Amino acid sequence: MTTTAPKQHPAVVLRRHYTQLRALLAVAMIAVVGLTAAVSILAARGDATRETDPLSLMTPEDARYVEAISSMTDEQLSAAFGTVSSAPARPGIERIGHQGRRP
């Protein structure tokens, strides 16, 4: 003797699939929102700890060298290095601390 499972109406099967799909979609949306929040927090925390000042990476000796070079006038730079350009060597690079002081 074989026992067969009673057949359900197709509408009942479709409703059960729909509710299961809705639950799965809700879980997936919660996971996406959680991952988005985690990435946002980690990205913000990484920006806060990153040093943006290149002078902070220098040793005290390098910082003194940069300050000494920056405080030189154009004539002193010309005498020390042979030539002076009024424009920076590379775009975006400026002489640090130079305010056009003349001796």
C-alpha positions in Angstrom: 0.0 0.0 0.0 1.2 3.4 -0.9 0.4 6.5 1.0 0.4 9.7 -0.9 0.6 13.2 0.5 -2.6 15.1 0.1 -2.4 17.6 -2.8 -2.6 21.3 -1.9 -4.3 23.9 -3.9 -1.7 25.8 -6.1 -2.7 29.1 -4.6 -1.6 27.8 -1.1 1.7 26.7 -2.5 2.3 30.0 -4.2 1.4 32.0 -1.0 3.9 29.9 1.0 6.7 30.5 -1.6 5.8 34.2 -1.5 6.1 34.5 2.2 9.4 32.5 2.3 10.8 34.8 -0.5 9.7 37.9 1.5 11.5 36.6 4.6 14.6 35.8 2.6 14.5 39.3 1.0 14.1 40.9 4.5 17.2 39.0 5.8 19.2 40.0 2.8 18.3 43.7 3.2 19.3 43.6 6.8 22.6 42.1 5.9 23.3 44.7 3.2 22.4 47.5 5.6 24.7 46.0 8.3 27.6 45.7 5.9 27.1 49.2 4.6 27.2 50.6 8.2 30.3 48.5 9.0 32.1 49.8 5.9 31.1 53.4 6.6 32.4 53.2 10.1 35.7 51.6 9.2 36.2 54.2 6.4 35.5 57.1 8.7 37.8 55.7 11.4 40.6 55.2 8.8 40.3 58.8 7.6 40.6 60.1 11.2 43.8 58.3 11.9 45.5 59.0 8.6 48.2 61.7 8.8 47.8 64.2 6.0 50.7 66.5 6.9 53.9 65.3 5.1 56.0 67.3 7.5 54.9 65.1 10.4 56.6 62.1 8.7 60.0 63.9 8.7 62.7 63.4 11.2 63.7 66.5 13.3 66.9 66.8 11.2 64.9 66.8 7.9 62.4 69.4 9.3 65.3 71.7 10.3 66.7 71.3 6.8 63.4 72.2 5.2 62.9 75.2 7.5 66.4 76.5 6.7 65.9 76.1 2.9 62.5 77.7 3.1 63.8 80.8 5.0 66.4 81.5 2.3 66.0 84.4 -0.1 66.2 84.0 -3.8 69.7 85.3 -3.9 70.8 82.9 -1.2 69.2 80.0 -3.1 70.9 81.1 -6.3 74.3 81.2 -4.6 73.8 77.8 -2.9 72.2 75.9 -5.8 73.2 77.8 -8.9 69.9 78.8 -10.2 66.5 79.9 -8.9 63.1 79.6 -10.5 60.2 81.7 -9.3 57.8 78.8 -10.1 57.8 75.6 -8.2 59.7 72.7 -9.7 56.5 70.6 -9.9 52.9 71.8 -10.0 51.4 71.9 -6.5 54.8 72.1 -4.7 55.5 75.4 -2.9 58.3 76.6 -0.8 57.3 76.0 2.8 57.4 79.0 5.1 58.7 81.4 2.4 57.1 84.8 2.7 59.4 86.8 0.5 61.7 87.9 3.4 64.8 89.9 2.3 67.9 90.3 4.5 
